[in-house]
Each structure stands twice: as C-alpha cells, then as structure tokens.
Amino acid sequence: MESASLPDRIEWDAKMPFIGKTEIRQIFLGIGIAGLALTLFLVILELASPTPASVLDYLFIGIGITAFILFLAFIAVLLLHTITRGGHIYHFIIDSDGAAYLPGKDAQKMTDTMAVLGILSGNVTAAGAGLIARGQASGGIRWKEVKSVRLIPDEKKIYIARKALINPVMICCTDETYLVAVELVRRYSKKQVV
C-alpha cells in the first residue's frame, strides 16, 4: 500500500476474542511458568528439609497442581467464550500518538456488572477483581513506549510490546482494516515489524 494514500488515523470496531491462538498461548504460558516455579520451589523445599522424602512425590504434586490450574483456566476461558459468544466488540484507534482500544457497550456492561456484584456480595476479592477488570477494559500505548511489534496475519492481529515488558497491547483488526493498520504501525512505531 502506498504511503501517500494512507490516512493519518484509522478507527474501527472489531471483536476481541477470549479464545484465539495468541490468547490461549499467553494464558497457558503464564500458568505453566508459574507452575514450574511452584514445582521447583516444592522440590527445593523438600531437599532442604532435615529428612528429605521422595523428591518425585513433590515433583508430581507440583505438576498435578499446575495441570489442575490449567484445567480450571481452560474451563473459565471456555465459559467466557460461550457467554460472550466469542468475545466482545472493542473500538480500536491508531494515529500519530499511539494505538488504543476502548470497550464496546457489551464489554463495559460485563466489567461494570463484575464490579457491582463483587461489591454487593461483600467479597473484597471479587470487588477488587471487578474494579481491576473495569480499569483494564481499555488500554493503549504511545509510540515512544514501543519495544517491538509482532504481526499475527492469520488472526488479523497486531501485538505491540512495551519497553517495560508489562501490559502489551493487542490490536484486533477486520479483513478490511488489517493492511492499513499494519502500515500505520510501521510508519508511526519506527520499529522492525515482524
């Protein structure tokens, strides 16, 4: 696409899925790393005890706990995918300042409902989770904060990582907006787009 014909700004609505190759990989990778750390901790704790028992027992316990948590995460993601009929609609923006996403009406209703139910139930943990979800329903990144950009063409997504390595931004595109969004990210981010 010619850079002269590119707009300076693009906005569109697209569905951000709960179940996608990238999302599943990130969830399971995070849980797997935490499970590996837990397993190593249990094994080291057992080896450091005055009368060490079978290290294999603790190895299997760590692996079992990790597998159980992965199973629970799978069930939770599957339920969210079913309840939301594949994900929520978000509003995406790419311009000279950065890339951002804002929740659509259904995503806002879900996060508001989570926060209110948590507060009404008197459960501080649930209320906190709902408020955190509400706060993270939108996000964005300025171009000067970008560390790297990775394209996921088969899913029509653009993954933008921060220099701080936390809170990356996932831009979900439609078939019509993907090529323009990629070119704008290349133009503004000044990073190698892989």
Secondary structure, 3 states (H helix, E strand, C coil): CCHHHCCCCEEEEEEECCCCHHHHHHHHHHHHHHHHHHHHHHHHHHHHCCCCCCHHHHHHHHHHHHHHHHHHHHHHHHHHHHHCCCCEEEEEEECCCEEEEEECHHHHHHHHHHHHHHHHHCCHHHHHHHHHHHHCCCEEEEHHHEEEEEEEHHHCEEEEEECCCCCCEEEECCCCCHHHHHHHHHHHHCCCEC
